[in-house]
Amino acid sequence: MDFSKNAFVAVGNNDKREKFENVTLGECDEIKIGMQVRSKEEAYNLYNEQREFVCSKKGFKEFEDPSNVKKYHNLDVRMGCRATIWFDVKNDIWSVSHFNDTHNHEFATPEERCNLRSRRKVLPAHGNIISTMVSSGIKATKSYSFLSKELGGANNVGFSRRDCHNFVQTKRKEIMEASDGQSIINHFKEKQSEDPMFFYSVQVDQDNRIANFFWRDGRSKLDYDSFEDVVIFDTTYRTNKYNLIYAPFVGINHHWNNVLFGCAFLSNETTQSFIWLFETFFTTMEGQQPKSIFTDPDQAMANAINMVFSESRHRLCLWHISKNAQKNLVGIYGVPDFDKKFNHCLYGGCSNEMEFESTWSKMIEMHNLKDNTWLDMLYQIREKWCPTFNLDFFSTKMKSTQRSESTNSVFHQIMKTSMPLIEVIKFYEEKIAQMRQDEINEDFCCKNGAPGKVHKHGDILSHAAKVYNLALFGMFEEEFNSGMGLNCVETNHCEDNFTYSLCRGESRRIHIMHFNQAELSICCNCKLFETLGLLCCHALRVFLVNNVNNIPDKYISSRWTKDAKKMLCCSVDSFKSNEKSTHVLHMSNLSLLGYKCCDKAALIDHGTKIEMDSLSELLCKLEKKNNLKKKNIRKVKDTTTS
């Protein structure tokens, strides 16, 4: 146990004190050798009133090897304090046998004591209030705020917001029905028998009850293989019955629509739970990390991402930051001049990092905000939220988790108090089937139709209409038309290398373009191609000036084309040195084609027989090939040995 001189609050009602052997709890001024109590609880409460058991600052932190680099560190609070009390227990009587009241550190003030672990306890009366409010659909944080107001402040509540969440999760575990958990497992096993690529993982607590679980089907794996570059992860919504956190992994497909890579339900938002989830997701996706992952600002989530997705760029949702600004900048947020500079920094209005630093400094100085801790914290993590610092990372120009939240909101509408989890999972499957049908419909439109009008400014629009699907062609056309109004001036020319300066009207914002005519390579400081995979209006204007009538292959991102799923990002040649990676790539390509064949066969009369006959014939051919390969390997080995 962790007991400290300033680590406890009195337990129970102060108006009702138990008396024992001339000692009254709460009334004795001094603990003396020979005092007796009847139980561990009475001993604990007695010393709690006197403010001691064993000090939480006793001893020192164990030695840690400095070569073991940690992602994050806990505070070292131990200072070698020797304050302690000993009890002898005979016949259920606890007698004080030793007492040292000398501490070597400062004590927490009355206002600070609510932060001490051993001073925090959810009393039964308070727990009943929280449970009643949560079961009525009120969030745990609002329940805590209610108690805080009723008791005259957070320091009188006796526990923290985190303790409140933990209490709710503990109660959830107590009422988690075994039948509901088993029905989920049975459903997953049934899906696995239908879909060999179906995957699920369940984490149980110390009482062998389901705490967290994740699942995805085979199609989600194939979608991730095609569109793994950007993942949006959001934990906004919870189920009402067990207060589980709904946590989908959302991506963006080639039609600019949402695609689901998998889903999880979590019992809490601790770093350990997120690490388990992200490692599970990472494993089932065969080690492919996204280029960018968007989340809301949560430290536990950030810790887990830093450990598991170390190669990914972690981005924070700007919508959440904007909402937090309203809470943390009361009195200044809403002032026009402040809002202009703050939003200029927040939403990527700065063309480069120097402009950001200059704008931020002027905002802080002009409004005297040097001592604002929230703005200082925000500045320290600016690389995670400011688009200006992420121009070299592919992100599909996302700035928030809104795509995930729009998907979450659909589930929020149906997560009624009485709905079993199995029904929520089935609703998820219906939703994902609907999203996939929408994708099929979009594919059909792209194959059987073309944009209504393609302007005759050059063949580059015609080429774009053939390459891109309808949604992305619309974005390309918008960039092309926007470039028509730009002033384009050649500022330098050396052999095949040209430099252009582009601006719009009297605007002070100038974009510099570098263009190599021989290689048809182009570079713009707006970095739209790097972040979105689509040429910007500045590049298209320079192409138009130089009579470039087709989009160079290097500037056609396969993920935005009509055949996006037929063109998985990497070629086999790039994996020749890695046998495992080559096998993974082959499996992904074959699985995608096989899935489509089986899907088509199921829609046609006698399609199953045709598919089975074809696969049987193919299997025979592959077995003959493998047997022949094995014989050749044996011959080579025998020759080498002899």
FIDO-211636 format. One line per field, with one value per residue (C-alpha): residue number from 1; x, y, z. Coordinates in steps of 0.001 Angstrom, whole numbers, plus 500000, padded with zeros to 6 digits. Each point is the difference from the previous one (the first is absolute). Layout:
! residues N
roke	(NUM, ...);
u	(X, ...);
v	(Y, ...);
w	(Z, ...);
//
This chain:
! residues 642
roke	(1, 2, 3, 4, 5, 6, 7, 8, 9, 10, 11, 12, 13, 14, 15, 16, 17, 18, 19, 20, 21, 22, 23, 24, 25, 26, 27, 28, 29, 30, 31, 32, 33, 34, 35, 36, 37, 38, 39, 40, 41, 42, 43, 44, 45, 46, 47, 48, 49, 50, 51, 52, 53, 54, 55, 56, 57, 58, 59, 60, 61, 62, 63, 64, 65, 66, 67, 68, 69, 70, 71, 72, 73, 74, 75, 76, 77, 78, 79, 80, 81, 82, 83, 84, 85, 86, 87, 88, 89, 90, 91, 92, 93, 94, 95, 96, 97, 98, 99, 100, 101, 102, 103, 104, 105, 106, 107, 108, 109, 110, 111, 112, 113, 114, 115, 116, 117, 118, 119, 120, 121, 122, 123, 124, 125, 126, 127, 128, 129, 130, 131, 132, 133, 134, 135, 136, 137, 138, 139, 140, 141, 142, 143, 144, 145, 146, 147, 148, 149, 150, 151, 152, 153, 154, 155, 156, 157, 158, 159, 160, 161, 162, 163, 164, 165, 166, 167, 168, 169, 170, 171, 172, 173, 174, 175, 176, 177, 178, 179, 180, 181, 182, 183, 184, 185, 186, 187, 188, 189, 190, 191, 192, 193, 194, 195, 196, 197, 198, 199, 200, 201, 202, 203, 204, 205, 206, 207, 208, 209, 210, 211, 212, 213, 214, 215, 216, 217, 218, 219, 220, 221, 222, 223, 224, 225, 226, 227, 228, 229, 230, 231, 232, 233, 234, 235, 236, 237, 238, 239, 240, 241, 242, 243, 244, 245, 246, 247, 248, 249, 250, 251, 252, 253, 254, 255, 256, 257, 258, 259, 260, 261, 262, 263, 264, 265, 266, 267, 268, 269, 270, 271, 272, 273, 274, 275, 276, 277, 278, 279, 280, 281, 282, 283, 284, 285, 286, 287, 288, 289, 290, 291, 292, 293, 294, 295, 296, 297, 298, 299, 300, 301, 302, 303, 304, 305, 306, 307, 308, 309, 310, 311, 312, 313, 314, 315, 316, 317, 318, 319, 320, 321, 322, 323, 324, 325, 326, 327, 328, 329, 330, 331, 332, 333, 334, 335, 336, 337, 338, 339, 340, 341, 342, 343, 344, 345, 346, 347, 348, 349, 350, 351, 352, 353, 354, 355, 356, 357, 358, 359, 360, 361, 362, 363, 364, 365, 366, 367, 368, 369, 370, 371, 372, 373, 374, 375, 376, 377, 378, 379, 380, 381, 382, 383, 384, 385, 386, 387, 388, 389, 390, 391, 392, 393, 394, 395, 396, 397, 398, 399, 400, 401, 402, 403, 404, 405, 406, 407, 408, 409, 410, 411, 412, 413, 414, 415, 416, 417, 418, 419, 420, 421, 422, 423, 424, 425, 426, 427, 428, 429, 430, 431, 432, 433, 434, 435, 436, 437, 438, 439, 440, 441, 442, 443, 444, 445, 446, 447, 448, 449, 450, 451, 452, 453, 454, 455, 456, 457, 458, 459, 460, 461, 462, 463, 464, 465, 466, 467, 468, 469, 470, 471, 472, 473, 474, 475, 476, 477, 478, 479, 480, 481, 482, 483, 484, 485, 486, 487, 488, 489, 490, 491, 492, 493, 494, 495, 496, 497, 498, 499, 500, 501, 502, 503, 504, 505, 506, 507, 508, 509, 510, 511, 512, 513, 514, 515, 516, 517, 518, 519, 520, 521, 522, 523, 524, 525, 526, 527, 528, 529, 530, 531, 532, 533, 534, 535, 536, 537, 538, 539, 540, 541, 542, 543, 544, 545, 546, 547, 548, 549, 550, 551, 552, 553, 554, 555, 556, 557, 558, 559, 560, 561, 562, 563, 564, 565, 566, 567, 568, 569, 570, 571, 572, 573, 574, 575, 576, 577, 578, 579, 580, 581, 582, 583, 584, 585, 586, 587, 588, 589, 590, 591, 592, 593, 594, 595, 596, 597, 598, 599, 600, 601, 602, 603, 604, 605, 606, 607, 608, 609, 610, 611, 612, 613, 614, 615, 616, 617, 618, 619, 620, 621, 622, 623, 624, 625, 626, 627, 628, 629, 630, 631, 632, 633, 634, 635, 636, 637, 638, 639, 640, 641, 642);
u	(500000, 501010, 499337, 501102, 499752, 497912, 498556, 496618, 496568, 497829, 497909, 496308, 497752, 501802, 496802, 500063, 503274, 500690, 501479, 502409, 502064, 499905, 501014, 497443, 500670, 500495, 500291, 503423, 502684, 502995, 500808, 501727, 501771, 497539, 496868, 497697, 497460, 497841, 500709, 502195, 497345, 499890, 503795, 500005, 497326, 501711, 503284, 498258, 498729, 503561, 501262, 502347, 500560, 503031, 500989, 499591, 503460, 501699, 503046, 501512, 499232, 501643, 503046, 499218, 502474, 500501, 500557, 496337, 498324, 496370, 497321, 498622, 500954, 498111, 500831, 502462, 498205, 501998, 502360, 501058, 497491, 500094, 496711, 498046, 497671, 499962, 497129, 500195, 496968, 498910, 496541, 498722, 501212, 502366, 502479, 502335, 503542, 502102, 499369, 502332, 498410, 503049, 499760, 502718, 497725, 497289, 496385, 497227, 497718, 496293, 499241, 502639, 499044, 497409, 502948, 501502, 499143, 499297, 497818, 497694, 497046, 496537, 497593, 496913, 497644, 502016, 500301, 496226, 499537, 502530, 498504, 496475, 501056, 502056, 497207, 497726, 502289, 502026, 503747, 502383, 501720, 496703, 499122, 503314, 499346, 496584, 501556, 502702, 497422, 497842, 502956, 501496, 502958, 502152, 502160, 496938, 498965, 502696, 500970, 501089, 498309, 502158, 498832, 496435, 500625, 501691, 497055, 497573, 502128, 500166, 496221, 499719, 502167, 497830, 496842, 501545, 497818, 501781, 497343, 500606, 503749, 499599, 497572, 502669, 502626, 497560, 499145, 503670, 500686, 497093, 501325, 503440, 498593, 498382, 503005, 503474, 501534, 497706, 501946, 499023, 501835, 498630, 501756, 498624, 500545, 501290, 496539, 499955, 497324, 500149, 501695, 500972, 499400, 500846, 498825, 500202, 498959, 502014, 498739, 501219, 503496, 499919, 498745, 502844, 502514, 498785, 499383, 502178, 501720, 497511, 498116, 497506, 499500, 497384, 498511, 497184, 497074, 499220, 497384, 497504, 499485, 503583, 501477, 502500, 501910, 499197, 503307, 499913, 503010, 498879, 501770, 499326, 499449, 500644, 496570, 500743, 497528, 500441, 501218, 500138, 503176, 498713, 498314, 500588, 498156, 502137, 499197, 502268, 502275, 503281, 503351, 500040, 496631, 501076, 503324, 498169, 497606, 502635, 502309, 497076, 499089, 503650, 500372, 496826, 500942, 503345, 502230, 498844, 500080, 497929, 501826, 497701, 497681, 497445, 498626, 498529, 502414, 500378, 503307, 499415, 499225, 503072, 502245, 498715, 500345, 503549, 500862, 498134, 499782, 503474, 500328, 496647, 499407, 497587, 497572, 497477, 496453, 499701, 496303, 500775, 502741, 497621, 497392, 502632, 501115, 496532, 500278, 503597, 500066, 496956, 500028, 502386, 498507, 497479, 502013, 500254, 503710, 500942, 497730, 501479, 503581, 499093, 497992, 502717, 502416, 497489, 498648, 503192, 499765, 503751, 501961, 503094, 501302, 501586, 496653, 498381, 502599, 499633, 496183, 499929, 502501, 498037, 496768, 501573, 501652, 497076, 497528, 502442, 499648, 503545, 498757, 497129, 500857, 497516, 501405, 503525, 499091, 498399, 503116, 502214, 498099, 499486, 501414, 497021, 497242, 501322, 499715, 502962, 502346, 498631, 500254, 502370, 497713, 497112, 496781, 497275, 499877, 498064, 499799, 497633, 498488, 496653, 499835, 500206, 497528, 497474, 500206, 499805, 496865, 498091, 500749, 499293, 496421, 499341, 501992, 497041, 500364, 498526, 501717, 502294, 503497, 499348, 497271, 502435, 502505, 497354, 498995, 503680, 499995, 496881, 501593, 503251, 498036, 498156, 503288, 501413, 496914, 500438, 503554, 498755, 497490, 502747, 502206, 497106, 499445, 503707, 500089, 496803, 500065, 502232, 499956, 497285, 502289, 503748, 501204, 502227, 502844, 502211, 500099, 501128, 496381, 498996, 502879, 498966, 496413, 501286, 502345, 498195, 496655, 497185, 500566, 503705, 499528, 497678, 502784, 502563, 497734, 499514, 503780, 500391, 497353, 501478, 503377, 498543, 499733, 503626, 502667, 502936, 503399, 503234, 502722, 502910, 501052, 503051, 499924, 496962, 499435, 497445, 498890, 496600, 498364, 496214, 497498, 496335, 499169, 501424, 500559, 503282, 500105, 502478, 500605, 503328, 499996, 503020, 499451, 502277, 498750, 501977, 498961, 496553, 500713, 498467, 500159, 497813, 500453, 496278, 500727, 496490, 501263, 502049, 497024, 497106, 501494, 498398, 501710, 499358, 498632, 503492, 501512, 497118, 500403, 503699, 499135, 497496, 502605, 502421, 497372, 500136, 496863, 500232, 500547, 503479, 499797, 502001, 497189, 497157, 499367, 498624, 497766, 497833, 499601, 497095, 502112, 501282, 499360, 501656, 503195, 501275, 502666, 503189, 501469, 501375, 503486, 500320, 499702, 502511, 502256, 497208, 498353, 497347, 498974, 499822, 497671, 497805, 499760, 499129, 497320, 498497, 499819, 498630, 497511, 498633, 499518, 498639, 497546, 498638, 499673, 498116, 497750, 499122, 499459, 497526, 497793, 499654, 497941, 502358, 502772, 501188, 500509, 501903, 502208, 500614, 500914, 502384, 501658, 500345, 501701, 502272, 500859, 501084, 502276, 501562, 500614, 501761, 502135, 500914, 500853, 502200, 501737, 500675, 501491, 502327, 501116, 500777, 502029, 502028, 500648, 501023, 502359, 501547, 500468, 501608);
v	(500000, 503574, 502059, 503587, 502565, 502127, 497155, 499250, 501461, 498902, 496981, 500045, 502573, 502216, 500197, 496251, 498926, 496583, 499930, 497333, 499662, 503700, 500972, 501765, 500154, 503592, 501267, 498746, 502660, 497695, 496374, 498224, 496688, 497429, 501382, 497208, 499682, 497054, 499717, 501001, 502478, 501652, 500175, 501533, 502553, 500834, 500729, 501743, 502506, 500351, 500148, 497035, 496320, 499603, 503093, 499881, 501587, 497132, 498473, 500953, 499199, 496819, 500441, 500065, 499244, 503340, 498076, 498907, 502935, 500488, 501755, 501662, 500144, 500021, 502581, 498891, 500825, 497913, 501906, 497472, 501142, 497795, 501023, 496851, 498286, 496339, 497962, 496652, 497777, 497528, 498474, 502487, 502900, 502456, 501645, 502879, 498757, 502591, 503518, 502431, 503318, 501669, 500790, 501385, 501770, 502598, 498956, 500508, 502923, 499300, 501101, 497636, 496870, 498948, 499214, 497412, 496442, 498736, 503035, 499089, 497710, 499762, 499771, 497772, 503006, 501776, 496796, 499560, 503527, 499436, 496610, 501441, 502956, 497868, 497451, 502937, 500954, 502709, 499842, 499182, 503392, 501849, 497768, 500954, 503703, 499671, 498447, 502650, 502795, 498280, 499458, 503456, 499275, 497187, 499873, 498897, 497185, 497619, 498607, 501198, 499971, 497023, 498154, 500756, 498414, 496991, 499559, 499999, 497433, 497765, 500066, 499216, 496914, 498839, 500062, 498726, 497065, 496748, 499152, 503245, 499414, 496401, 501001, 502390, 497231, 497586, 502622, 500642, 496276, 499664, 502902, 498418, 496759, 501986, 502262, 498423, 503497, 501102, 500996, 500764, 500384, 500215, 501246, 498914, 501479, 498259, 498529, 498485, 502443, 501665, 503398, 500940, 498423, 500743, 498466, 500470, 497898, 498981, 502863, 502542, 498518, 500379, 503568, 500776, 498564, 502561, 503044, 499561, 503369, 501924, 498730, 501973, 498642, 501508, 498991, 502531, 497650, 497325, 497293, 500734, 496480, 499282, 503461, 498474, 502331, 499611, 500286, 499540, 500200, 502124, 500632, 501789, 498007, 501003, 501656, 502334, 498043, 498353, 496422, 497942, 498055, 498453, 500800, 499622, 500417, 501045, 500015, 502970, 502583, 499044, 499803, 496223, 499514, 502102, 498170, 496666, 501268, 501608, 496983, 497728, 502199, 500204, 496210, 499172, 502501, 498190, 502798, 502772, 503360, 502952, 503108, 502224, 499144, 502548, 499927, 502324, 501549, 497209, 499373, 496274, 499569, 502049, 497835, 496826, 501387, 501090, 496455, 497970, 502251, 501475, 500492, 501807, 503731, 500576, 502832, 501616, 500936, 503774, 499954, 498693, 502603, 502763, 498816, 499825, 503529, 501287, 498418, 500973, 503501, 501523, 503753, 500017, 497370, 501847, 503222, 500608, 500816, 497029, 497601, 501119, 499212, 496850, 498505, 501038, 497794, 497258, 499304, 500282, 503575, 500379, 499070, 498941, 499443, 503460, 501653, 497814, 500941, 503689, 499943, 498003, 502334, 503097, 498419, 499158, 503400, 502108, 498358, 499500, 496201, 499005, 498384, 498064, 496355, 498547, 502004, 499113, 496286, 500361, 501656, 497192, 497445, 502240, 497355, 497773, 502449, 502791, 499082, 502280, 497550, 496993, 501029, 497135, 497279, 498410, 500644, 500476, 503576, 498787, 502447, 498233, 496667, 501158, 497095, 497534, 502006, 500014, 496212, 499888, 502160, 497317, 497514, 502555, 500217, 496264, 499312, 499856, 499072, 496540, 499080, 496940, 500336, 497264, 502195, 502931, 497743, 498828, 503598, 500732, 497177, 501426, 503448, 498712, 497991, 503184, 501922, 497264, 500027, 503763, 499346, 497459, 502556, 502617, 497519, 499261, 503700, 500482, 497048, 500858, 503787, 503021, 503615, 501986, 502668, 500099, 503465, 500190, 501913, 497054, 496240, 499915, 500162, 497250, 497897, 500657, 498932, 496656, 499378, 501272, 498968, 502545, 501445, 500604, 501276, 502642, 501068, 499956, 502107, 502507, 500368, 500367, 502721, 501777, 500077, 501813, 503218, 499988, 502380, 497851, 501691, 498246, 501232, 497708, 497656, 497746, 497342, 497803, 501485, 502782, 501981, 501694, 502454, 499708, 502193, 500884, 503617, 502416, 497310, 500108, 496191, 498835, 496353, 498927, 497189, 498016, 498149, 497689, 499874, 496926, 497819, 501621, 500337, 502842, 501214, 502534, 501463, 499475, 496221, 498941, 496953, 498857, 500248, 499031, 498187, 502447, 502714, 503544, 502901, 501544, 496883, 499649, 503643, 499433, 496811, 501991, 502680, 497289, 498068, 496882, 498153, 496863, 499505, 498485, 496476, 501041, 502415, 497493, 498566, 496469, 500285, 502611, 498167, 497938, 496855, 500842, 496542, 498276, 501971, 499278, 502503, 497946, 497783, 496528, 501067, 502369, 497038, 497598, 500219, 499220, 496615, 500600, 503368, 498425, 497291, 502630, 502007, 496899, 499054, 503498, 500066, 496465, 500522, 503135, 498301, 496813, 501939, 501766, 496717, 498319, 503034, 499960, 496241, 500197, 502361, 497691, 496818, 497009, 502523, 497978, 496891, 501988, 501544, 496651, 498239, 502805, 500099, 496206, 500034, 502856, 498173, 496897, 502113, 501757, 496695, 498616, 503152, 499749, 496294, 500712, 502814, 497691, 497319, 502570, 501216, 496404, 499433, 503147, 498914, 496469, 501431, 502389, 497209, 497614);
w	(500000, 499383, 503139, 500511, 502743, 497709, 498038, 501554, 500547, 502910, 499067, 500869, 501589, 502535, 502089, 500692, 501634, 501510, 503529, 501176, 503206, 500881, 496438, 497797, 496258, 498915, 503599, 501139, 499619, 500112, 499213, 502890, 500411, 501339, 498343, 498803, 497222, 498905, 496235, 497131, 498889, 503431, 500041, 496567, 500934, 503300, 498328, 497155, 502548, 501338, 496392, 499719, 499356, 497777, 498089, 496216, 499730, 501805, 498311, 496649, 496394, 498743, 497805, 496285, 497255, 498164, 496766, 500055, 498275, 501024, 498006, 503134, 503672, 503282, 502667, 502695, 503274, 502499, 502284, 502630, 502626, 503118, 501571, 500884, 502469, 501040, 501431, 501854, 499356, 502705, 500184, 497431, 502145, 498289, 502393, 499095, 500595, 498179, 498778, 498190, 499091, 498431, 496259, 497703, 497508, 499740, 500587, 497506, 500763, 500658, 496434, 498576, 501920, 497440, 497681, 502347, 499048, 503512, 500743, 497154, 500559, 498442, 502923, 499570, 500036, 497324, 497970, 500036, 498660, 497194, 499052, 499891, 497834, 497597, 499590, 499109, 497127, 501781, 499373, 502838, 499684, 500444, 502964, 501585, 499339, 501673, 503131, 500047, 500016, 502619, 502363, 499597, 497731, 498563, 503149, 501997, 497654, 501180, 496590, 496552, 496597, 499025, 503138, 498925, 496578, 501599, 502379, 497063, 498141, 503086, 500320, 496303, 500448, 502893, 497892, 496739, 499120, 499204, 497436, 498110, 499956, 498850, 497246, 498656, 499938, 498320, 497381, 499254, 499662, 497579, 497911, 500016, 498604, 497154, 499356, 500441, 500157, 502852, 503113, 503581, 503288, 503537, 503125, 503384, 503444, 503125, 500590, 496495, 498813, 496597, 500349, 496430, 496608, 496356, 496730, 496253, 497028, 496936, 497858, 502581, 499734, 496216, 500313, 502386, 497537, 497456, 502222, 503096, 499562, 502179, 503084, 502094, 503509, 502297, 503362, 500317, 500582, 502577, 500251, 502744, 501344, 501047, 499387, 497573, 497695, 496308, 498096, 496194, 497674, 497047, 496701, 496719, 496813, 496379, 499733, 502944, 502143, 503395, 500191, 503220, 500792, 503212, 503284, 503723, 503270, 502969, 503692, 500759, 498403, 501641, 498251, 500561, 498264, 497026, 499735, 499928, 497327, 497767, 500234, 499116, 497036, 498918, 500124, 498113, 497275, 499663, 501162, 497667, 501797, 498738, 498807, 502069, 502877, 501266, 503560, 502585, 502561, 502586, 501777, 500580, 496306, 499037, 502198, 498344, 496461, 500751, 501075, 497354, 496929, 500297, 496220, 499637, 500257, 502898, 499234, 502350, 499092, 499474, 500870, 503492, 500433, 498932, 502531, 502741, 499124, 500831, 503479, 500742, 498509, 501636, 499533, 497051, 497676, 497872, 499780, 496214, 499841, 502197, 498101, 496679, 501053, 501940, 497117, 497543, 501971, 500760, 496526, 497968, 498789, 500449, 496882, 501950, 503526, 500227, 499295, 502664, 502626, 499161, 500108, 503253, 501704, 498993, 501287, 503379, 500399, 498779, 502411, 502907, 500059, 501003, 503219, 498419, 500748, 497499, 497072, 501110, 500032, 496568, 498616, 501314, 497887, 496935, 497631, 500845, 499086, 497762, 496268, 499244, 501764, 498079, 496362, 499140, 501408, 498132, 501905, 497330, 501389, 503042, 502893, 502387, 501050, 498628, 497536, 502881, 502076, 497142, 500003, 503807, 500047, 498093, 502789, 502707, 498740, 500495, 503186, 502350, 503659, 499556, 496715, 500375, 498590, 497459, 498493, 499773, 498199, 497545, 499357, 499267, 497450, 498339, 499853, 498512, 497401, 499032, 499669, 497774, 497811, 499632, 498820, 497453, 498747, 499675, 498098, 497654, 499276, 499271, 497592, 498209, 499913, 499551, 501190, 498221, 498597, 499576, 499004, 496928, 501666, 499186, 500129, 503612, 501239, 497582, 501287, 503613, 499194, 498721, 502932, 503096, 501377, 499970, 503484, 499490, 496459, 501458, 502398, 497162, 497794, 502823, 500363, 496227, 499779, 503022, 498265, 496990, 502026, 501166, 498721, 498914, 499494, 499044, 502372, 499127, 497202, 499728, 497260, 500771, 503469, 500388, 503038, 500068, 502366, 500334, 501805, 499828, 499118, 502543, 502626, 501922, 500190, 497345, 499090, 498512, 497439, 498810, 496720, 498037, 496433, 498950, 502942, 500412, 503734, 501973, 503577, 501808, 503463, 500752, 500176, 498949, 498125, 503007, 502382, 497691, 497011, 497553, 497947, 501213, 497949, 499833, 498420, 497531, 498982, 499226, 498061, 497966, 499215, 498815, 497955, 502192, 498918, 502147, 503703, 500447, 501461, 503062, 500938, 499742, 503451, 499538, 503098, 498204, 496690, 498711, 500406, 503483, 501417, 497072, 500530, 503493, 500879, 499793, 497310, 500677, 498900, 502949, 502397, 498456, 503038, 502434, 499500, 502665, 498493, 496524, 501333, 501681, 496767, 497945, 502517, 499915, 496193, 499710, 502814, 498361, 496631, 501593, 502139, 496923, 498058, 502832, 500409, 496281, 499977, 502870, 497961, 496972, 499615, 500161, 500752, 502972, 497832, 497381, 502705, 501728, 496742, 499021, 503403, 500096, 496602, 501128, 503230, 498054, 497790, 503007, 501802, 496907, 499810, 503689, 499713, 496983, 501885, 502982, 497702, 498395, 503434, 501066, 496809, 500651, 503609, 498924, 497367, 502523, 502562, 497531);
//
